Amino acid sequence: MSYVNPDPEPERTTGLEPGGGVPPGETPPAESSMPEAGPRQPEARRRGWAKAPLTLILLLVVLIAAFFLVYALVLIL
């Protein structure tokens, strides 16, 4: 992999003063592009629920609902 210097070359950049500053009214040079810079892009993630966790949650909800239904029937009778 080759190294890319992100700093502009003062000898070839127009609008820079001898110290590297930019005079008033002048647009500073844009930063150079570095292909290695920046955060890594996350890989595409699957969206939605997996079948196993969704099934377990639904089963738990049905069991809790059945428990309270039986409990209510025992109290009534």
C-alpha positions in Angstrom: 0.0 0.0 0.0 1.4 3.4 -0.9 1.5 6.3 1.5 -0.4 9.4 0.4 0.7 12.7 2.0 -2.4 14.6 3.1 -0.7 18.0 3.2 -0.7 20.2 0.1 2.7 21.1 -1.4 3.4 24.8 -0.6 5.5 25.3 -3.8 2.6 24.1 -6.0 -0.3 25.5 -4.1 -1.6 29.0 -5.1 -2.8 31.5 -2.6 -0.5 30.5 0.3 1.7 33.0 2.0 5.4 32.1 2.8 4.5 30.8 6.3 1.8 28.6 4.9 -1.1 30.9 5.9 -3.9 32.1 3.6 -4.3 35.8 2.9 -7.7 37.4 3.7 -10.2 36.8 1.0 -8.5 33.8 -0.4 -10.0 30.3 -0.3 -7.7 27.8 1.5 -6.7 24.7 -0.4 -8.9 21.7 -0.1 -7.7 18.7 1.8 -6.4 15.9 -0.3 -8.2 12.6 -0.6 -6.8 9.7 1.3 -8.3 6.3 0.5 -7.0 4.8 3.8 -8.6 7.5 5.9 -11.9 7.5 7.7 -13.9 4.9 9.6 -14.6 1.5 8.1 -18.0 1.1 6.6 -20.1 -1.4 8.5 -21.2 -4.5 6.6 -24.9 -4.7 5.7 -26.8 -6.1 8.7 -29.8 -8.3 8.4 -33.0 -6.5 9.3 -35.8 -7.9 11.3 -36.1 -10.6 13.9 -34.6 -14.0 13.5 -37.1 -16.9 13.6 -35.9 -18.6 16.8 -36.0 -15.5 19.2 -39.3 -14.4 17.8 -40.8 -17.9 18.3 -39.5 -18.0 21.9 -40.9 -14.6 22.7 -44.3 -15.5 21.2 -44.3 -18.8 23.1 -43.5 -17.0 26.4 -46.4 -14.5 25.8 -48.8 -17.4 25.1 -47.7 -19.3 28.3 -48.1 -16.1 30.4 -51.5 -15.4 28.9 -52.6 -19.0 29.5 -51.4 -18.8 33.1 -53.5 -15.7 33.9 -56.5 -17.2 32.1 -56.4 -20.4 34.2 -55.7 -18.3 37.3 -58.8 -16.1 36.6 -60.9 -19.2 36.0 -59.8 -20.8 39.3 -60.8 -17.6 41.2 -64.2 -17.4 39.6 -65.1 -21.1 40.2 
